[in-house]
Amino acid sequence: MQGFLILVAFWGLALSEQCGQQKVPLLARNPVCGITQDVIEGIDGANLSAVPLADTAEAPQASTQAGPWTHPLICTQTLEYLGTPLCIYTLATFASGRGITILTQPVHAEEILKLCKSAESTPDLNANTNTWQVTPLPGRGMGVLSTRPLNLGDKIMSYTPILIALRNMQMRPTDLEYLLERAVSQLPPATSTLLRSLARSLDHPDSPYSAFPLQDIMQTNSFALSISSSTSEEIHMALYPATARINHSCAPNSQYRLITTATTTNSSSSSSNSLLHQIHAARPIPLGSELTISYHSPLSPTTTRQSDLHSNFHFTCTCPRCLNPSLSDSRLTRIQHLESTLSDFSASATARLAGTGPKLAMQLVKLYQEEGLDAVLVRPYGLLAQEFAALGEGGKARRYARVAGRYGRLKEGEEGGDVREMRELAEGRVEGHWAWGLRSGREGGEAGGEG
């Protein structure tokens, strides 16, 4: 899940290359092609070779060959399209024995290891907040229900991933399934079992994914996360089992955020922990309510949301917005118009507004709320704060900047761009904001009353 596009397609299947070609599939006893050989062929011409454990090792542990990892590395030879090998890295002791396994390039493994070490310092890592439970839901599979009333901003979950895999893997699905199987098999047994129990959205008779369960699980449940190294930045897919159980709504009552910045000694933010996937309540949630997040941009038109959800996850959304598309889309059109109007600071636009900007911004807030878009209210409240700053009303600008920042933290944490801007407006010198006085002729003037 990245930005508003929360869950994204994992790897496409190149089934035309799978059977009847010169290259035989890698996976032994492949159910699709009927291959029964036990010999590992190649991944696009490269052989796999496992680095052996130290002779004294009778169980997975760190060794000179494995470095900080608990299992010996399993690597391909250099892959032409990457320019590096692709390796399996496992740290079975991570997060108090929950474990993590990673399929990526060496340079990114180093960065992920730093993030793992940072995450280990997080208080109550992977702790149960006693706010939710996984429950079978009629016609919806598994879902997550609240076990107590929740308020806006309450933390519901905060978890580390158990599997991270490079998204850009140009190989046959049989090869990829083999690598994923090797990676998952190195997790602690309870964690491996948990991963394999997750939902599969593509497991139907006509689906090519039926032969590739781990790719199906990743396609259905993973979140996109960006890993930066000194030489490149690559999208990876990360699997968080608990949050993967949360179902979709186009009007979600919860918001997720991914934290992928390692904690440093000079960090001013207590939330700068790494690899954490956190879920917070986006509005008050009654006891026993189903918790939901959005798998797609909630500001997209109904047909776009439905098409993408069906293509990627093979279900039809029946949330209140999708059941009344004409009303929902008319509100979205109005939202787009208001945002365009409030973002226009030309002289002619300012003249047309004639001081009505805050009133229009309040209408925008109401439209978001009517659409159930509480999770993204940072946008309209930020525009409301901006309008008061533009009119030179510092007190009200600060007040609504604080509200906007509260919603922004749900998605971005303390260091997100919107959150930083709203914090500067709320706590800094309001006259220094770029919009100060632009709609009042008071540029550089004194701030209005404090609030």
NORCOR-V938699 format. One record per backbone hydrogen bond with DSSP energy under -1.0 kcal/mol. NH is the residue of the N-H (numbers start at 0). CO is the residue of the C=O. E is the energy in kcal/mol with one decimal. If there is no record, write none. Layout:
<<NH | CO | E> <NH | CO | E>>
This chain:
<<1 | 4 | -4.6> <4 | 1 | -1.3> <5 | 3 | -1.7> <14 | 12 | -1.3> <16 | 13 | -1.7> <17 | 14 | -1.6> <33 | 29 | -1.8> <42 | 45 | -3.1> <45 | 42 | -1.7> <48 | 74 | -1.7> <50 | 72 | -2.8> <56 | 53 | -2.0> <66 | 62 | -2.0> <68 | 65 | -1.9> <69 | 89 | -2.1> <73 | 87 | -1.0> <74 | 48 | -1.4> <75 | 85 | -2.1> <78 | 83 | -2.3> <82 | 78 | -3.3> <86 | 103 | -2.9> <87 | 73 | -2.3> <88 | 101 | -2.9> <90 | 99 | -2.9> <93 | 90 | -1.4> <96 | 92 | -1.2> <97 | 94 | -1.1> <98 | 93 | -3.0> <100 | 161 | -1.7> <101 | 88 | -3.2> <102 | 163 | -2.6> <103 | 86 | -2.0> <108 | 104 | -2.0> <109 | 105 | -1.7> <110 | 106 | -1.1> <111 | 107 | -2.6> <112 | 108 | -2.3> <113 | 109 | -1.6> <114 | 110 | -2.0> <115 | 111 | -2.4> <116 | 112 | -2.3> <117 | 113 | -2.1> <118 | 114 | -2.6> <119 | 115 | -1.9> <120 | 117 | -1.2> <121 | 118 | -2.2> <126 | 123 | -2.1> <132 | 144 | -1.8> <134 | 142 | -3.1> <136 | 140 | -3.9> <139 | 136 | -2.3> <142 | 134 | -2.2> <144 | 132 | -2.6> <145 | 288 | -2.6> <146 | 130 | -1.9> <149 | 284 | -2.9> <152 | 280 | -3.1> <153 | 150 | -2.4> <155 | 278 | -3.3> <156 | 278 | -1.5> <158 | 276 | -2.2> <161 | 238 | -2.4> <163 | 100 | -2.0> <164 | 236 | -2.3> <165 | 102 | -2.7> <166 | 234 | -2.2> <168 | 166 | -1.9> <170 | 168 | -1.4> <175 | 171 | -2.3> <176 | 172 | -2.7> <177 | 173 | -1.8> <178 | 174 | -2.1> <179 | 175 | -2.7> <180 | 176 | -2.6> <181 | 177 | -2.4> <182 | 178 | -2.4> <183 | 179 | -3.1> <184 | 180 | -2.2> <185 | 182 | -1.0> <186 | 183 | -1.7> <191 | 187 | -2.6> <192 | 188 | -2.5> <193 | 189 | -2.0> <194 | 190 | -2.4> <195 | 191 | -2.2> <197 | 194 | -1.5> <203 | 201 | -1.6> <206 | 203 | -2.4> <209 | 206 | -1.4> <211 | 208 | -2.3> <215 | 211 | -1.9> <216 | 212 | -2.6> <217 | 213 | -2.3> <218 | 214 | -2.8> <219 | 215 | -2.4> <220 | 216 | -2.1> <221 | 217 | -2.0> <222 | 237 | -2.8> <224 | 235 | -2.9> <226 | 233 | -2.7> <228 | 231 | -3.3> <233 | 226 | -2.4> <235 | 224 | -3.2> <236 | 164 | -3.2> <237 | 222 | -3.1> <238 | 162 | -2.5> <243 | 239 | -2.0> <244 | 241 | -1.3> <245 | 242 | -1.4> <248 | 292 | -1.7> <253 | 291 | -1.5> <254 | 279 | -2.5> <256 | 277 | -2.1> <258 | 275 | -2.8> <266 | 263 | -1.7> <271 | 268 | -1.3> <272 | 270 | -1.9> <275 | 258 | -1.1> <276 | 158 | -2.8> <277 | 256 | -2.8> <278 | 156 | -2.1> <279 | 254 | -2.5> <280 | 153 | -2.2> <281 | 252 | -2.8> <284 | 149 | -2.5> <287 | 145 | -1.7> <288 | 285 | -1.6> <290 | 143 | -3.2> <292 | 246 | -2.0> <299 | 296 | -1.6> <304 | 300 | -2.4> <305 | 301 | -2.9> <306 | 302 | -2.3> <307 | 303 | -2.4> <308 | 304 | -2.6> <309 | 305 | -2.3> <310 | 306 | -2.4> <311 | 307 | -2.6> <312 | 308 | -2.4> <313 | 309 | -1.1> <322 | 318 | -1.8> <327 | 323 | -2.3> <328 | 324 | -2.9> <329 | 325 | -1.8> <330 | 326 | -1.9> <331 | 327 | -2.2> <332 | 328 | -2.3> <333 | 329 | -1.9> <334 | 330 | -2.7> <335 | 331 | -2.6> <336 | 332 | -2.0> <337 | 333 | -2.6> <338 | 334 | -2.6> <339 | 335 | -2.1> <340 | 336 | -2.4> <341 | 337 | -2.8> <342 | 338 | -1.2> <343 | 340 | -1.1> <349 | 345 | -2.5> <350 | 346 | -2.0> <351 | 347 | -2.1> <352 | 348 | -2.3> <353 | 349 | -1.9> <355 | 352 | -1.9> <359 | 355 | -2.2> <360 | 356 | -2.6> <361 | 357 | -2.2> <362 | 358 | -1.7> <363 | 359 | -1.9> <364 | 360 | -2.2> <365 | 361 | -2.2> <366 | 362 | -2.3> <367 | 363 | -2.2> <368 | 364 | -2.2> <369 | 365 | -2.7> <370 | 366 | -1.8> <371 | 368 | -1.2> <372 | 367 | -3.0> <375 | 372 | -1.6> <376 | 373 | -1.6> <378 | 375 | -1.3> <380 | 376 | -2.1> <381 | 377 | -1.9> <382 | 378 | -2.0> <383 | 379 | -2.1> <384 | 380 | -2.4> <385 | 381 | -2.2> <386 | 382 | -2.2> <387 | 383 | -1.9> <388 | 384 | -2.1> <389 | 385 | -2.4> <390 | 386 | -1.4> <391 | 388 | -1.4> <392 | 387 | -3.0> <393 | 391 | -1.0> <394 | 448 | -1.4> <396 | 392 | -2.0> <397 | 393 | -2.5> <398 | 394 | -2.1> <399 | 395 | -2.3> <400 | 396 | -1.7> <401 | 397 | -2.0> <402 | 398 | -1.4> <403 | 399 | -2.6> <404 | 400 | -2.5> <405 | 401 | -1.7> <406 | 402 | -1.6> <407 | 403 | -2.6> <408 | 404 | -2.1> <411 | 407 | -2.9> <412 | 408 | -1.2> <419 | 415 | -2.7> <420 | 416 | -2.1> <421 | 417 | -2.5> <422 | 418 | -2.4> <423 | 419 | -2.4> <424 | 420 | -1.9> <425 | 421 | -2.5> <426 | 422 | -2.8> <427 | 423 | -1.8> <429 | 427 | -1.0> <431 | 428 | -2.3> <432 | 429 | -1.6> <435 | 432 | -1.8> <436 | 388 | -2.3> <437 | 434 | -2.1> <438 | 389 | -2.2> <439 | 436 | -1.5> <440 | 436 | -1.5> <441 | 436 | -1.1> <444 | 441 | -3.3>>
